[in-house]
Amino acid sequence: MPRTSPLDGLRFAFGTLTVFPVRVTRWDREAARGGMLCAPLAGLAVGAAAATVGLVLLFLGAGGPLAAVATVAVPAALTRGLHLDGLADTADGLGSGKPAEDALRIMKQSDIGPFGVTTLVLALLAQVAALAQAYDASWARGACAAVVSAAVARLALTLAARAGVPAARPEGLGAAVAGVVPVRGALLAGVAVTGAAAVAAVFGPYDVARTALAVLLSLAAAEALLRHCTRRFGGITGDVFGGLAETAATTALVVLSLG
């Protein structure tokens, strides 16, 4: 097997987690490891694009709510809505109350049930409301919230792909990346993203602390969902990865909008 280069990881991250025109040249465990470690970088690119669209609308005279809607729409478009679909499917699987095999079958169905619809609507409303409040506080705070939430959402994927977390199915994206990231690598990625997010919040000491807290609470929320899904389904799936990303993003935006 050829030696994995950093570019293989970047291609894997951007090729599987975004719609950017990046061709995945390797689909093995080594490339998946690099890809999941690079996932926050893909989130950084998505968040920067979302923040840019929001700022352009504000510059053109749009209010905070409209800029917030556009900012939330960009990540959905740049991921083909896969994370939102995963959130809805995970909610349907958990809400069904059925055994793991039946719940996984429900999650694979193309339609969305009442649990999925309700969770999806509430998550999107929370994201838009939080971003609108952040933009109303200042354009810079809103843009920072958009970037941080997108990066943290993908960091949650890095941590979920750590060694010891099994796949619920033998096939699919979940199986391809489950357990590929060493625990030490996942922790280092978490520290790096938390530090970078805190440094980016240059508005004052309070904002630095709040941003770091937002990252930590987002990861805690994603970890709680991960553990619950692992118990219920016997492991992780691609849908669960999507649910973790949206849970982390929503939590980050809510915390960053407070105060």
N, C-alpha and C positions, 0 to 999 in steps of 0.2 A: 504494500500500500504506500503511495507517495506521501511524503511528509506534508503535514498540514501547515499552511502559511496563514498569517493574520488576515490576508485578503480572502481566504476561503471562509473564515468566520464572518467577515463583514458581508460577503456575498450571501451567505446563508441567512444572516439576520435580516438584511434588507430584502432579499428575495422571497423570504417566507412571511415576514411580518409587515411588509408594505407593498404598494403597487409600483414603487419606483422600478424603472427598467433595468433590473440587475439580474443576471442569469446565475442561478445556483449551479456551480460546476461540480460540486461534490455533495453527496447525500449520505455520508457515513457518520458514525458516532463521533469521530474526531472533529469533523467539520461542524457537526451539531453542537459539540461542546464550545467551540469557538464562537459559533453563531449565537448561542444563548448568553455567553459572556458579553457579546457585543450588542445584545438586545437594547440596553439603555441608549446606545448611540443611535439606533434606529428611532427610538422614542424621541431623542433630542431633535432629530431631523423633522419628524412629524410635528412635534410641538412648535418648532421654529416656524414651520409653514403655517400652522394654525394661528400663531401669534401674529404673523405678518399680515394675514388676511384680516384679522380683527383690527389691527392698528390702521390698515389702509381704510377700512370702513369708518373708523372713528375720525380719521383725518378728513374724510370726505363729508363728514357731518352726521353720520349715523350715531344713534344713541348706544348706550352700553348694552341694552337687551339684544339689539340686532347684531352688534359685534359679537356678543356672547354666542348667539345661535350659530353664526358663521364659524366661530372658533371651534365649537363642538362638532360642526358638520365636517370640517376638514379632516380630522383624524378618522372619522367614519368613512369618508371617501378614500383616504389614503390606505385604508386597511380592507377595503371592499365590505366594510361592515362586519367583518369576521368576529371581532371581539364582542360587538354588541349581540351578534347572533349567538355566540358562545355563552354570553351572560343569560340570554333568554332561555336557551336550551338547558343550561345548568339549573336555572330556577324551576323549569318544568320537571327536570329529573328529581330534584330535591323535593319539590312540592307534591310530587305524585305519591310519596310515602310508600312506594313499592320496593320490593327487593332489588338488589343491585342489577341483576340481569335485565329485569323489566324496565328499571329506570334508565339504564343505558340504551335500551331499545327506544324508549320514548325520546331520548335526547337525539337520536339519529334521525328521527322523523323530520320531514321537511317543513311541517307546519309548526306554529307556535301556539302553545296553550295559554290559558288564563294567567297562570303563574308567571310565565315568560313575558306576556304582554304587560302585566302590571309592573313587574320588576324593571323592564326596559323603559317604560314611560317614566317611572319615578326616578330612575337613574339619570335619564336625559334631562328631566326637569331640574333635578338637583344640580347637575353640571351647568346648565344654562343660568340658573338663578345665582349660583356661586360666582361664575365668571362675570355676570352683569354687575354684581356688587363689587367685585374686584376692579373692573374697568371704571366704575363710577368713583372709586377711591382714587385711582390714578391709572393712566394708560400703562405705565411701566409695571405696576403691580399686576394688572390683568395679564399682560404679556408674560411676565415671570410665572404667574400661576399656570398659564397654558403650557409653557415649556416644562416646568417642574412636574406637573401632573402627567404629561405624556412620557417623560423619562422614567418616573417612578412606576408607571403602569407596566413598562417593559422590564424594569428592575424586578418587579414581582414575578415575572416569567423566569428570570434568571434564577431567583431563589427557589421557585417551584420545580425547576429542572435539576435541583441538587441531588447528589447521591443519597439513596435511601428512600426516595419517593417513587413508588412503583407506577407502572402504567396500568390502567384499568382494562385496556384492550391490547391485543397483540399487533394491531395495525393502526395506522393513522399518525398524525403529527405528534400526538401525545406519546405514543410508543417510540417515535423516532428521537425524541429529546428527553424522555423521562430518565432521570438519574445520570445525565451526562456531565453535569457540572460538579466538580469537587466541592465539598462543603467549604473548604478554605477559600476557594476561588469565589464562591457565592458571597461569603462574608466580606471579602475584600471589595467586591463590586458594590455591595451595600454601603460600605464605609465610604468608598470613593464617590458614589452618587449623592449620598447624604451631605458629605463635605462640599461637593461642588454646588449643590442646591443652596446650601447655607451661604456660601461665598457669593453666589449670584444675587442674593437678597441684600443688596447694598444700601437699603433704605434706612437702616438703623439697627441697633442691637436687638430690639424687640422683633423686628422682621427676620433677622437671622435665626433667632430662637424659634419663632413660629414656623419658619420654613423647615428647619430641621425636625421640629415636632410633627409637621405635616407629613414628612417622609416616613418617619418612624410609625406614626399611627396608620398610615396607608399600608405599610408593610405588615403591621400587626393585624389589620383587618383582612388583608389578603391571606396571611398565614392562618387565621382562624377559619376562613372559608376553605383553604387547602386541606386543613386537617379534617374538617367536617366531610368534605367530598371524598377524601381518601378512605375515611371510615365507611361512608355510605356506598361508594362505588367500588371499593377495593383498590383504588388508584386514581391516577389523573388521566384526563383525556384532552384533546384539542379544545373541546367546548369549555372545559374547566379552566384551561389557560386563558381563554377569552374572558370568562367570568372574573378571574383573578385580576386581569388587566383593568377591566372597567370598575371593579370594586376599589382598586388602589387609586385609580384616577379620580373617581368620585369623592373618595375620602380626602384626598389631597386638596381638591378644589374647595370642599366644604371647610376644611380647617384653615386654608389660606384666605377664605372670605371672612372669617370671624375677626372681631376686634377692629 
